[in-house]
Amino acid sequence: MESVAGTKIESRDYKKFIPLNKSWINRMGILDMIHGYPDIKEFLATQTDLGDDLIALKRALEVWNTDEPIDVGESGTLYRILQFASWKLGLDKKFITRGTLTERIKRGAITQDPNIVNLSIGELLNLPEKTTQWATASVLLGNPERLPDAEHHLAMTFEAVDHWKEKRAQGAKWEIKYDATIQAQAEAFLQMTKGLKLAFLAVQGEDYCFARAFGYISKEEGEARWPKLHGHETDRLEEMERVIVLTESGTPIDSKDHRVVQAMAMWGIINKKELIFTHPEVVNKSWPLFWDFIKEQTKK
């Protein structure tokens, strides 16, 4: 029995479906790779339900010390971090990108200027992309700057570097984390399947699609809090509005954004709407067991 926001809810064992925190594992992996530790390779080799981004990390680790191009798939985070590392270390790495990431690069949404390796954290955060990923790359590559009020993902980077260094100084391995953002959304969804709708706090940008689907936040508030939502697999602010219209008209949902599909699939179940998703596989990017979770938690 799980306790959420002071209310106990009975549910089947949902935690077995919660994925690894891909942002945390990526950071541990990059630090291991840069400093020559094998632990990340050994860890990933034991995992059977990796999301697409961590599969891309696994591929990258295999070829980083070779001349082969690095297949980062659709992972903008991994691409930016490894591209930054290549520029910073003078390695001239080549990358294979796919899907929405290729499209974003083609339309100039991701900088190709190697001189950004000389920028401060503040300057990296103020690039037109408005992402923390370049700043994260800089910190992972040794930039000692720390910002006291950093956004969620950059704050995680600071924590990750400190954790990794502390464990290595102790002669120990880093610790894994599971995705607390997805877990919080899963728990809120489970409340709703029991007829409850308690307060859901949208903590960071990855909560936006879920919060918007269930009316916890408006598009305007989302844009004010997280302007970088314009630059993900889709422009998530606009994509959510577009998909909401599709659900109202009964049109199949053709979004290729994993956060959008996950949010709307849960919304459809709670609102007893039969939704059709033309790209259900996109959930593999962040939550590979999503459809298993849905099936398990909603079966009679």
C-alpha positions in Angstrom: 0.0 0.0 0.0 1.5 3.3 -1.1 1.0 6.6 0.7 0.8 9.6 -1.5 0.1 13.2 -0.3 -1.4 11.7 2.9 -3.8 9.4 1.1 -3.3 5.6 1.0 -3.9 3.9 -2.3 -3.9 0.2 -3.0 -2.3 -0.8 -6.3 -0.4 -3.6 -7.9 3.3 -3.5 -7.6 4.0 -0.5 -9.9 7.6 0.3 -8.8 9.0 -2.6 -10.8 8.0 -0.6 -13.9 9.7 2.6 -12.9 12.8 3.1 -15.1 16.3 4.2 -14.2 16.9 7.9 -13.9 18.4 8.2 -17.4 19.8 11.7 -16.6 21.7 10.5 -13.6 23.0 7.3 -15.2 24.1 9.4 -18.3 26.1 11.6 -16.0 27.7 8.7 -14.2 28.4 7.1 -17.5 30.1 10.2 -19.0 32.2 10.6 -15.9 33.3 7.0 -16.0 34.1 7.2 -19.7 36.1 10.4 -19.4 38.1 9.0 -16.4 38.5 5.5 -17.7 36.4 3.5 -15.3 34.6 0.4 -16.6 31.7 0.4 -14.1 29.2 2.0 -16.4 29.8 -0.6 -19.1 29.4 -3.4 -16.6 26.3 -1.9 -15.1 24.5 -1.4 -18.5 25.4 -4.9 -19.6 23.3 -6.3 -16.7 20.2 -4.2 -17.5 17.4 -5.7 -19.6 14.9 -2.9 -19.9 16.9 0.1 -20.9 15.3 3.2 -22.5 16.5 4.4 -25.9 18.7 7.1 -24.4 20.6 4.6 -22.2 20.9 2.2 -25.1 22.5 5.1 -27.0 24.9 5.6 -24.1 25.8 1.9 -24.2 26.6 2.2 -27.9 28.6 5.3 -27.4 30.7 3.7 -24.6 31.6 0.9 -27.0 33.2 3.1 -29.6 34.3 6.2 -27.7 38.0 5.2 -27.8 37.9 4.2 -31.5 37.5 6.2 -34.8 34.0 4.8 -35.4 31.1 7.3 -35.5 29.0 7.5 -32.4 25.3 6.6 -32.8 23.5 8.8 -30.3 20.0 8.0 -31.7 17.5 10.7 -30.8 19.2 11.7 -27.6 19.8 15.4 -27.6 21.3 15.3 -24.2 23.9 12.6 -25.1 24.7 14.3 -28.4 25.4 17.7 -26.8 27.5 16.2 -24.0 29.6 14.1 -26.3 29.9 16.8 -28.9 31.1 19.2 -26.2 33.6 16.6 -24.9 34.9 16.1 -28.5 35.4 19.8 -28.9 36.9 20.3 -25.5 39.3 17.4 -25.8 40.2 18.0 -29.4 38.9 14.6 -30.6 37.0 15.4 -33.8 34.3 12.8 -33.1 31.7 12.1 -35.7 28.1 11.4 -34.7 25.1 9.5 -36.2 21.8 11.1 -35.2 18.3 9.9 -35.9 14.7 11.0 -36.0 13.7 14.3 -34.3 17.4 15.0 -33.3 18.5 15.0 -36.9 15.6 17.4 -37.8 16.6 19.7 -34.9 20.2 19.9 -36.1 19.1 20.5 -39.7 17.0 23.4 -38.8 19.8 25.0 -36.7 18.1 24.4 -33.3 21.4 22.9 -31.9 24.6 24.9 -32.1 27.5 23.6 -34.1 30.0 26.2 -32.8 33.0 24.5 -31.0 34.0 27.8 -29.4 31.2 27.4 -26.8 33.6 25.3 -24.8 35.2 28.5 -23.7 32.0 30.0 -22.3 31.0 30.3 -18.7 28.1 28.4 -17.2 26.0 31.5 -17.3 26.9 32.2 -21.0 26.1 28.6 -21.9 22.7 28.9 -20.3 22.0 32.0 -22.3 22.6 30.5 -25.7 19.5 30.7 -28.0 18.7 27.1 -27.3 17.9 27.8 -23.6 18.9 24.4 -22.5 21.0 23.3 -19.5 22.7 20.5 -21.5 25.7 22.5 -22.7 26.2 23.7 -19.2 26.0 20.1 -17.9 28.6 19.1 -20.5 30.9 21.8 -19.3 30.6 20.8 -15.6 31.1 17.1 -16.5 34.3 18.1 -18.4 35.7 19.8 -15.3 34.2 23.3 -15.1 34.2 24.1 -11.3 31.5 26.8 -11.5 28.5 26.3 -9.3 25.2 28.3 -9.5 23.2 28.5 -6.2 19.8 28.5 -7.8 20.4 26.1 -10.7 17.5 24.6 -12.7 16.6 21.0 -11.9 18.8 19.2 -14.4 21.9 21.4 -13.9 21.5 21.0 -10.1 21.4 17.3 -10.7 24.7 17.6 -12.6 26.4 19.4 -9.7 25.1 16.7 -7.4 26.2 13.9 -9.8 29.8 15.3 -10.0 30.1 15.7 -6.3 28.6 12.2 -5.7 30.9 10.6 -8.3 34.0 12.3 -6.9 33.1 11.3 -3.3 32.6 7.7 -4.2 35.8 7.5 -6.2 37.8 9.1 -3.4 36.4 6.3 -1.2 37.4 3.7 -3.7 33.7 2.9 -4.2 31.3 2.8 -7.2 28.6 5.4 -7.7 25.0 4.7 -6.7 22.1 4.2 -9.1 18.9 6.3 -9.0 15.4 5.6 -10.4 13.3 8.2 -12.2 11.5 10.1 -9.4 9.7 12.3 -12.0 8.1 9.3 -13.7 7.3 7.7 -10.3 5.5 10.8 -9.1 3.4 10.9 -12.3 2.7 7.2 -12.0 1.5 7.7 -8.4 -0.7 10.6 -9.4 -2.2 8.5 -12.2 -2.9 5.6 -9.8 -4.7 8.0 -7.5 -6.9 9.0 -10.3 -7.7 5.3 -11.2 -9.0 5.1 -7.6 -11.3 8.1 -8.1 -8.9 10.5 -6.4 -7.3 13.7 -7.7 -5.0 15.3 -5.2 -2.6 18.0 -5.7 0.2 17.3 -8.3 3.2 19.5 -8.2 4.9 20.1 -11.5 8.5 20.4 -10.3 10.4 20.7 -13.6 9.9 20.8 -17.3 9.5 17.0 -17.7 6.3 17.3 -15.6 4.7 19.7 -18.1 3.0 17.3 -20.4 1.4 15.3 -17.6 0.4 18.4 -15.7 -1.1 20.1 -18.8 -3.0 16.9 -19.8 -4.7 16.8 -16.4 -5.3 20.5 -15.9 -2.7 21.1 -13.2 -1.0 23.8 -15.3 -1.8 26.1 -18.3 0.2 26.5 -21.4 1.0 30.1 -20.4 2.4 29.0 -17.0 4.4 26.3 -18.6 6.0 28.7 -21.0 6.8 31.2 -18.2 8.4 28.6 -16.1 10.2 26.5 -18.7 10.8 28.3 -22.0 13.1 25.5 -23.1 10.0 23.4 -23.6 10.0 24.9 -27.1 13.2 22.9 -27.9 12.6 19.2 -27.1 11.7 16.4 -29.5 8.8 18.7 -30.3 7.8 22.2 -29.2 6.0 20.6 -26.2 4.0 23.7 -25.5 2.4 23.7 -28.9 2.4 19.9 -29.3 0.3 19.4 -26.2 -2.3 21.9 -27.5 -2.3 20.2 -30.9 -2.8 16.7 -29.3 -5.5 17.9 -27.0 -7.5 19.0 -30.1 -6.9 15.6 -31.7 -8.3 13.8 -28.7 -11.4 16.0 -28.8 -12.0 15.2 -32.4 -11.2 11.5 -32.1 -8.3 11.7 -34.5 -5.4 9.3 -34.0 -2.5 10.9 -32.0 0.5 11.0 -34.3 2.9 12.7 -31.8 6.5 11.3 -31.8 7.2 12.9 -28.4 7.5 10.3 -25.6 6.3 12.7 -22.8 3.2 13.7 -24.8 2.3 10.1 -25.6 2.7 9.0 -22.0 0.6 11.9 -20.6 -2.2 11.5 -23.1 -2.3 7.7 -22.7 -2.9 8.1 -19.0 -5.4 10.9 -19.6 -7.3 8.7 -22.0 -7.6 5.9 -19.4 -8.8 8.2 -16.7 -11.3 9.9 -19.0 -12.5 6.6 -20.6 -11.4 7.7 -24.0 -10.2 5.2 -26.5 -7.1 6.9 -28.0 -5.1 5.5 -30.9 -1.4 6.3 -31.0 0.4 5.9 -34.3 3.8 5.9 -32.6 3.4 4.0 -29.4 7.0 2.9 -29.4 8.3 6.4 -28.7 7.8 5.8 -24.9 11.0 3.7 -25.1 13.0 6.8 -24.9 12.3 7.4 -21.2 9.9 4.7 -20.0 10.4 1.4 -21.8 7.9 -0.5 -19.6 5.2 2.2 -19.8 2.7 0.1 -21.7 3.3 -2.9 -19.4 2.7 -0.5 -16.5 -0.6 0.6 -18.0 -1.7 -2.9 -18.7 -0.9 -4.1 -15.3 -2.4 -1.2 -13.4 -5.7 -1.1 -15.4 -6.5 -4.8 -15.8 -9.6 -6.1 -14.1 
